[in-house]
Amino acid sequence: MTNNGRGIKVIVFGARGRVGRAVVAEARARGYEVTEAGRDDGDVTSAADVARLAVGHDAAVAAVYDAQAAPGEFFPAAARALAAGLAEAGVGRLVSVGLASVLATRSGAALMDTPGYPQEWREFYVGHGAGTEALRAAAPAGLDWAVLSPAGDFAPAGASGGGYAFGPADAAGRIAHTDFARAVLDEIRTPTVHRAHAGVTSA
């Protein structure tokens, strides 16, 4: 990879979602070569499909979700397929989009376990967390991965960016999609988060 990012080949799984679109736009603005991968292109829970799509790329971004699948099944299956498929394809860096709910707060407790945090989506939170743990368990030594999530939530669509910082979970924290995309791609160009989940908030 070069310092300015030109010449880096990135595949974005889930490229047609809101986060995926922001990452694709920022990557192209930086001069990256970008492949957009969606459901019609292959199954992200299939290591064979991941490998087929990812071969020839330097790095991958995963911003995936399946509303029809049980979260506790989908996210771990996708994590295992990404770990195996990217390794088979020779891709050395993965940045996956996670969830603030399972990120640790300053007290050490997961955000979803703090008083007053909404619980109606707990199955989704737990499924997302299981995906991160599956990635941790399945990723081979040659795949340097990071999970990034908003420290709290995304700012409303169209909100202007103003920079970002890493920090613990904070329900009040907000990050613009554009700034989050910059964080994701900075972690591809010059990785600082290794085999861990980090929160991103506005600077």
C-alpha positions as CSV (number, residue, x, y, z in Angstrom):
1,M,0.0,0.0,0.0
2,T,1.2,3.5,-0.7
3,N,1.1,6.4,1.7
4,N,-1.5,8.4,-0.3
5,G,-3.7,5.4,-0.9
6,R,-3.5,5.5,-4.7
7,G,-3.2,2.0,-6.1
8,I,-4.9,0.4,-3.1
9,K,-7.6,-2.1,-4.2
10,V,-10.5,-2.3,-1.8
11,I,-13.6,-4.5,-1.9
12,V,-16.6,-3.2,0.1
13,F,-19.1,-5.9,1.1
14,G,-22.5,-4.3,1.8
15,A,-21.6,-1.4,-0.6
16,R,-25.2,-0.4,-1.2
17,G,-26.1,0.3,2.4
18,R,-25.7,3.8,3.9
19,V,-22.4,3.1,5.5
20,G,-21.1,1.2,2.5
21,R,-22.0,4.0,0.1
22,A,-20.2,6.5,2.2
23,V,-17.1,4.3,2.3
24,V,-17.2,3.7,-1.5
25,A,-17.5,7.5,-2.1
26,E,-14.6,8.3,0.2
27,A,-12.5,5.5,-1.2
28,R,-13.0,6.8,-4.8
29,A,-12.3,10.4,-3.7
30,R,-8.9,9.1,-2.4
31,G,-8.1,7.3,-5.7
32,Y,-8.6,3.8,-4.4
33,E,-9.7,1.1,-6.8
34,V,-13.0,0.0,-5.4
35,T,-15.2,-3.1,-6.0
36,E,-18.7,-2.9,-4.7
37,A,-20.1,-6.2,-3.5
38,G,-23.8,-6.7,-2.7
39,R,-26.2,-9.6,-2.2
40,D,-26.6,-10.1,-5.9
41,D,-22.8,-10.6,-6.3
42,G,-22.4,-13.3,-3.8
43,D,-23.2,-14.6,-0.3
44,V,-21.1,-13.0,2.4
45,T,-21.8,-16.1,4.6
46,S,-20.0,-18.3,2.0
47,A,-16.2,-18.4,2.3
48,A,-16.1,-19.5,-1.4
49,D,-18.0,-16.5,-2.5
50,V,-16.0,-14.1,-0.4
51,A,-12.7,-15.5,-1.8
52,R,-14.0,-15.3,-5.4
53,L,-15.0,-11.7,-5.0
54,A,-12.0,-10.6,-3.0
55,V,-9.1,-12.1,-4.9
56,G,-6.8,-9.4,-6.2
57,H,-7.6,-6.9,-3.5
58,D,-5.4,-5.4,-0.8
59,A,-8.1,-4.9,1.8
60,A,-11.8,-5.4,2.5
61,V,-14.5,-3.5,4.3
62,A,-17.6,-5.3,5.6
63,A,-20.8,-3.3,6.3
64,V,-23.2,-6.2,6.0
65,Y,-26.7,-7.0,7.4
66,D,-29.5,-9.4,6.5
67,A,-32.9,-8.4,7.8
68,Q,-34.3,-11.8,6.9
69,A,-31.7,-13.8,9.0
70,A,-31.5,-14.3,12.7
71,P,-28.7,-12.0,14.0
72,G,-27.2,-14.7,16.1
73,E,-26.7,-16.8,13.1
74,F,-26.0,-14.3,10.4
75,F,-23.2,-12.2,12.0
76,P,-21.1,-15.1,13.2
77,A,-21.5,-16.9,9.8
78,A,-20.5,-13.8,7.9
79,A,-17.5,-13.3,10.2
80,R,-16.3,-16.9,9.7
81,A,-16.8,-16.7,6.0
82,L,-14.9,-13.4,5.8
83,A,-12.0,-14.7,7.8
84,A,-11.7,-17.9,5.7
85,G,-12.5,-16.3,2.3
86,L,-10.2,-13.3,2.7
87,A,-7.3,-15.5,3.8
88,E,-7.8,-17.7,0.8
89,A,-7.9,-14.7,-1.5
90,G,-4.7,-13.3,0.1
91,V,-6.3,-10.2,1.5
92,G,-4.4,-9.0,4.5
93,R,-6.6,-6.3,6.1
94,L,-10.3,-6.3,7.0
95,V,-12.3,-3.4,8.6
96,S,-15.7,-4.5,9.6
97,V,-18.5,-2.2,10.7
98,G,-19.8,-3.1,14.2
99,L,-22.3,-1.9,16.7
100,A,-21.9,0.6,19.6
101,S,-24.2,-1.5,21.8
102,V,-21.6,-4.1,22.4
103,L,-18.7,-1.6,22.8
104,A,-17.3,-1.0,26.3
105,T,-18.1,2.2,28.1
106,R,-15.6,4.0,30.3
107,S,-16.8,1.9,33.2
108,G,-16.1,-1.3,31.4
109,A,-19.7,-2.3,30.9
110,A,-21.1,-2.9,27.5
111,L,-23.3,0.0,26.4
112,M,-26.3,-2.3,26.0
113,D,-26.0,-3.2,29.7
114,T,-26.0,0.4,31.0
115,P,-29.2,1.8,32.8
116,G,-31.8,3.1,30.4
117,Y,-30.3,1.7,27.2
118,P,-33.1,0.5,24.9
119,Q,-33.5,-3.3,25.1
120,E,-36.0,-4.0,22.3
121,W,-33.2,-4.8,19.9
122,R,-31.1,-6.8,22.3
123,E,-31.2,-9.9,20.1
124,F,-29.6,-7.8,17.3
125,Y,-27.0,-6.4,19.7
126,V,-26.0,-9.8,21.0
127,G,-25.8,-11.2,17.5
128,H,-23.5,-8.4,16.4
129,G,-21.3,-9.0,19.3
130,A,-21.2,-12.7,18.5
131,G,-20.0,-11.8,15.1
132,T,-17.1,-9.9,16.5
133,E,-16.2,-12.9,18.8
134,A,-16.5,-15.3,15.8
135,L,-14.1,-13.1,13.8
136,R,-11.7,-13.0,16.7
137,A,-11.7,-16.8,16.9
138,A,-11.6,-17.5,13.2
139,A,-9.2,-14.9,11.7
140,P,-5.9,-16.5,10.9
141,A,-2.6,-14.7,11.9
142,G,-2.2,-13.3,8.4
143,L,-5.5,-11.3,8.5
144,D,-5.2,-8.1,10.4
145,W,-8.8,-7.1,11.3
146,A,-10.5,-4.3,13.1
147,V,-14.1,-3.7,14.0
148,L,-15.2,0.0,14.0
149,S,-18.5,1.3,15.2
150,P,-20.0,4.6,16.1
151,A,-19.2,5.2,19.8
152,G,-22.9,6.0,20.1
153,D,-24.8,6.4,16.8
154,F,-24.7,8.0,13.4
155,A,-25.6,11.6,13.0
156,P,-28.7,12.2,10.9
157,A,-28.2,11.6,7.2
158,G,-26.6,14.5,5.4
159,A,-24.9,15.9,8.5
160,S,-21.6,17.5,7.7
161,G,-18.4,16.1,9.1
162,G,-15.9,17.7,11.3
163,G,-13.3,15.1,12.0
164,Y,-13.3,12.0,14.2
165,A,-11.6,10.5,17.2
166,F,-11.6,7.0,18.8
167,G,-13.2,6.6,22.2
168,P,-15.3,4.3,24.4
169,A,-19.0,3.7,24.0
170,D,-21.1,6.8,24.8
171,A,-24.9,6.8,24.1
172,A,-24.8,10.5,23.4
173,G,-21.9,10.3,20.9
174,R,-22.6,11.0,17.2
175,I,-20.5,10.6,14.1
176,A,-21.3,11.7,10.5
177,H,-21.3,9.0,7.9
178,T,-18.6,10.9,6.0
179,D,-16.3,11.0,9.0
180,F,-16.9,7.4,9.8
181,A,-16.0,6.5,6.3
182,R,-12.7,8.4,6.7
183,A,-12.0,6.5,9.9
184,V,-12.6,3.2,8.1
185,L,-10.3,4.0,5.2
186,D,-7.6,5.5,7.4
187,E,-7.5,2.1,9.1
188,I,-6.9,0.5,5.8
189,R,-4.1,3.0,4.7
190,T,-2.4,3.2,8.1
191,P,-3.8,0.7,10.6
192,T,-3.8,1.5,14.3
193,V,-6.6,-0.8,15.5
194,H,-5.5,-4.4,15.4
195,R,-7.8,-7.4,16.2
196,A,-10.1,-5.2,18.3
197,H,-13.3,-3.2,18.4
198,A,-13.0,0.6,18.5
199,G,-15.6,3.3,18.8
200,V,-15.6,6.4,16.5
201,T,-17.0,9.7,17.5
202,S,-16.8,13.3,16.3
203,A,-13.6,15.1,17.2
